[in-house]
């Protein structure tokens, strides 16, 4: 792999990571503001079931979301604090 290819690959990885972080933040904002379902999130963020599952898994692992039943999530206290500290005007 050439140096240019390596730089392009690293750049794409950074862009993908930034996009994923933005999607995580958007989900947290939506959940903070309203009771939403997975179809709403997928349609608004234009993501697949697989992508949504991966993002939700990350948010649960970070402690920002928590399961309240087998198929229902809520924003956790830690997630609420994160949203309030972002300066998004809430």
Residue pairs with C-beta under 8 A, 6 or more apart in sequence:
1 9
20 55
20 58
23 45
23 47
23 51
23 55
24 55
24 58
24 59
24 64
25 86
26 44
26 45
27 41
27 45
27 55
27 56
27 59
28 59
28 64
28 65
28 75
28 79
28 82
28 83
29 83
29 88
29 90
30 36
30 40
30 41
30 44
31 65
31 73
31 74
31 75
31 79
32 75
32 79
32 80
32 83
32 90
33 90
38 49
38 52
41 47
41 52
42 48
42 49
42 52
45 52
47 55
56 65
56 73
59 65
59 79
60 66
60 67
60 73
62 78
63 76
63 78
63 79
64 75
64 76
64 78
64 79
64 82
65 73
65 74
65 75
65 76
65 79
66 73
66 74
66 76
67 73
68 74
75 83
83 90
84 90
